[in-house]
Structure formats: C-alpha cells, structure tokens
Amino acid sequence: MSETILIVEDQPRVVLLIKQVLKAVGYRTITAANGNDAIEQVALEQPDLVVLDILMPHGPDGYQVCARIREFSDVPVIMLTAKAQDSEILRGFDVGADDYLTKPFNAKELVARIRAVLKRSRQLSGTETALLTCGEIEIDTARRTVKVAGTAVHLSRTEYALLHQLAQHKNRVMTHQELLHAVWGPEYTDDVDYLRAYIRHLRQKLEANPAEPCTILTSQGVGYMLSCPES
C-alpha cells in the first residue's frame, strides 16, 4: 500500500500541483484547506507525512497546527514557508516540525524532501534497543526519548536523529557532509546553513549555556562533535 501524504494548503492551485506531483511518484494524497481540518485528518486518517503551509488565513496557522498535532501524533511534518528566515525555521523546529521547504519550490525538491523525511522516520522506528549516554544526557533509542540530568527533553524527529548520529560517534568530529548525508540524505550535503540552524536549536535544548556550548562543539569549517566524558 502506498504511503499517504496529507497536504494542508488553502490555495487550490498549489494543492493541485502537489497532488499531481505526489501521485505521479506513487503516493496517495489527502487534503485539508485549514488548520482545524488538518488536525482532524491527522487523527482520523493517520497519514504517513504532513505537508503543512505556515500561513493560512482562517483558523490556526501552521505553527499552531503542528503543536496541536504533536500532542497526539509523531507523524513527520514538512512546513512550507514563503521566507527561509532563521526565526521561522527555529519556531518550526520548536513546535515539532521535521523539515521545511521554501516557496516557490520545484517538484524534484519536494519529492526529495518527502522521501528523505520518510526514510528517517522508518530508520528511527527500527532503531535497536540501547541506552546512549554523554555526561548528563541519556538517549533511550528504544523509546526514542532524551533526558538531561534526569529531566525529559522534547526533540523533534530530526533533532533526535541528529543527536543520535552525534552520540554514535561521540568524541569524534563529524564533518558537515557526513552529518547531512547521514541524517537528511545525499540531497542535503551542501546545506551547511541548514545544519547550523538545527545545531543551534539542539544546543538550546541540551546545553546549560547555549552561547558557550560545552557538549556540542564546533570544529570551525569542518563539522561538529559531541564531547562526552570518558567513562
């Protein structure tokens, strides 16, 4: 059975375009024209992924919809935004978005992003049972949960995948390209600014002082390392 994509968009032309593109590559699509309908569709239809426009004129906006969905579902969410500003991207991450795509976008880019997010979702669902630790950070790969000093920290699916990748190679610098390829896929290996935005947001959730990180360290021009005490 083909995977189901929920398209949340109030512009009929954009909806038709996305539907045609996704059907052409084998996905089943359902649609919602406003935020309240989107929340109901996620609950009733349980789609495999949501493509969610941020700006909707009636009812809750994309941020509010994503936050509401996260109260009951871990479905991957790709947000559509007219401007790729850091503030918008970080706000999307904060409410649980997995990825974002800037309008206007082409069909190839949309399909690549959806495939990459679905692939991450499948990989994380099959993660082996283990407890990864780094100082006060505990990563339970069976439950896909993270604690810092015993306190649960909510991470989006993509934030978790990035931390998990760093933890598997702790105390070793992973290059930008290694991280982008491992977490997002080969289509993202040049998106260094994209990786920096995720690292910045991850630090805000894990570091005591994000402005002076001591756990997720930067190797200037090379990549990042999860610095953990040797046990």
C-alpha positions in Angstrom: 0.0 0.0 0.0 1.4 3.4 -1.0 2.2 5.9 1.7 -0.4 8.7 2.4 0.6 12.4 2.4 -1.7 15.0 3.9 -1.5 18.3 2.1 -2.5 21.3 4.2 -2.8 24.3 2.0 -5.5 26.9 1.3 -4.5 27.7 -2.3 -6.2 25.3 -4.8 -3.6 25.8 -7.4 -0.8 24.8 -5.0 -2.8 21.8 -3.8 -3.4 20.6 -7.3 0.3 20.9 -8.2 1.4 19.0 -5.1 -1.2 16.3 -5.6 -0.2 15.8 -9.2 3.5 15.6 -8.3 3.0 13.1 -5.5 0.5 10.9 -7.3 3.0 10.7 -10.2 5.6 9.1 -7.9 3.2 6.7 -6.2 2.0 8.5 -3.1 -1.7 8.6 -2.0 -2.8 12.2 -1.1 -5.5 13.7 1.1 -6.0 17.4 1.6 -7.1 19.9 4.2 -7.8 23.6 3.4 -7.5 24.9 7.0 -5.8 24.1 10.3 -8.8 22.6 12.1 -9.5 20.2 9.2 -5.8 19.2 9.2 -5.8 18.3 12.9 -9.0 16.2 12.3 -7.5 14.5 9.2 -4.3 13.5 11.1 -6.4 12.0 13.9 -8.8 10.1 11.6 -6.6 9.2 8.6 -3.2 8.8 10.3 -1.2 9.8 7.3 2.5 8.9 6.9 3.6 12.5 6.4 2.1 16.1 6.5 3.0 18.9 4.1 1.9 21.9 6.1 1.7 25.6 4.9 2.6 28.1 7.7 0.3 30.9 6.5 -3.4 30.1 6.5 -6.0 32.9 6.6 -8.7 31.1 8.5 -8.2 29.4 11.9 -4.9 28.3 13.4 -1.7 28.8 11.5 0.9 26.2 10.6 2.8 26.6 13.9 -0.4 26.1 16.0 -1.5 23.2 13.9 1.9 21.4 14.2 2.0 22.0 18.0 -1.5 20.6 18.3 -0.6 17.5 16.2 2.4 16.9 18.4 0.0 16.5 21.4 -1.2 13.2 19.9 0.9 12.1 16.9 4.6 11.7 15.9 3.8 11.9 12.2 6.6 13.7 10.2 5.8 17.3 9.3 7.3 19.3 6.5 6.4 23.0 6.8 6.0 25.3 3.7 7.3 28.9 4.2 7.5 31.9 2.0 10.7 33.1 3.7 13.5 30.9 5.0 14.4 33.2 7.9 16.1 31.6 10.9 13.4 32.8 13.2 10.7 31.0 11.2 12.8 27.8 10.9 13.6 27.7 14.6 10.0 28.4 15.5 9.0 25.5 13.3 11.5 23.2 15.0 10.3 24.3 18.4 6.7 23.1 17.7 7.9 19.8 16.3 8.4 20.2 12.5 10.9 17.8 10.9 11.8 19.8 7.8 10.9 23.0 5.9 10.6 23.9 2.3 10.7 27.4 0.9 8.2 28.6 -1.6 8.4 28.6 -4.6 9.8 25.1 -4.8 10.2 22.6 -7.7 8.7 19.2 -8.0 12.0 17.4 -7.7 12.9 19.2 -4.5 9.5 18.5 -2.9 9.7 14.7 -3.7 13.3 14.5 -2.5 12.4 16.2 0.9 9.4 13.9 1.4 11.5 10.8 0.6 14.3 11.8 2.9 11.9 12.5 5.8 10.0 9.3 5.4 13.3 7.4 5.2 14.4 9.0 8.5 11.1 8.0 10.0 11.5 4.4 9.0 15.1 4.2 10.2 14.2 5.7 13.6 11.3 3.3 14.0 13.7 0.4 13.6 16.4 1.7 16.0 17.9 -1.0 18.1 17.3 -1.1 21.9 20.1 0.7 23.7 20.9 3.5 26.1 23.4 6.0 24.8 24.9 8.4 27.4 27.0 11.5 27.3 27.6 13.1 30.6 24.1 14.0 31.9 22.5 13.3 28.5 20.7 9.9 28.2 19.3 8.7 24.9 16.9 5.8 25.0 16.9 4.5 21.5 14.1 2.0 22.1 11.6 4.7 23.3 13.3 7.5 21.2 13.4 9.7 24.3 16.1 12.1 25.7 16.8 13.2 29.2 19.2 15.8 30.5 20.1 15.4 34.2 17.0 13.2 34.6 14.6 15.7 33.0 12.9 14.7 29.8 13.6 17.0 26.8 11.3 17.0 23.8 13.1 16.8 20.5 11.6 16.7 17.0 12.2 13.6 14.9 15.0 15.3 13.0 16.6 16.8 16.1 16.6 13.4 17.7 18.2 11.8 14.5 21.0 14.5 14.6 21.7 13.9 18.3 21.6 10.1 17.8 24.1 10.4 15.0 26.5 12.5 17.0 26.1 10.2 20.0 27.0 7.1 17.9 30.3 8.9 17.1 30.9 10.7 20.3 34.2 12.4 20.9 34.8 12.4 17.1 34.4 15.3 14.8 31.8 14.5 12.2 32.0 16.7 9.0 29.2 18.8 7.8 28.8 16.4 4.8 28.8 13.3 7.0 26.0 14.6 9.2 23.9 16.0 6.3 24.2 12.7 4.4 23.5 10.5 7.4 20.6 12.5 8.9 19.0 14.1 5.9 20.2 12.2 2.9 22.6 12.8 -0.1 20.3 15.6 -1.5 21.3 17.8 1.5 25.1 17.5 1.6 25.6 21.2 0.5 23.1 22.6 3.0 25.5 23.6 5.7 23.4 26.6 6.8 20.5 24.2 7.3 22.7 22.0 9.6 23.9 25.1 11.6 20.3 26.0 12.3 19.5 22.6 13.7 22.7 22.5 15.8 21.8 25.9 17.2 18.3 24.8 18.2 19.6 21.5 19.6 22.1 23.4 21.8 19.2 25.5 23.2 17.6 22.3 24.4 20.7 20.4 25.7 23.3 22.9 26.8 23.3 24.8 30.1 24.6 27.8 28.3 23.9 27.6 24.5 26.0 30.7 23.8 29.1 28.9 25.2 28.4 25.2 24.4 30.5 22.5 26.1 28.8 19.4 24.8 28.1 20.0 21.1 31.3 21.5 19.9 32.1 23.2 16.6 35.2 22.4 14.6 35.4 25.6 12.6 34.9 24.9 8.9 34.8 21.2 9.4 31.8 20.0 11.4 30.6 19.1 14.9 31.5 16.8 17.8 29.5 15.5 20.8 32.0 15.9 23.6 31.5 13.3 26.3 33.4 12.4 29.5 35.4 9.2 29.1 33.9 6.6 31.4 
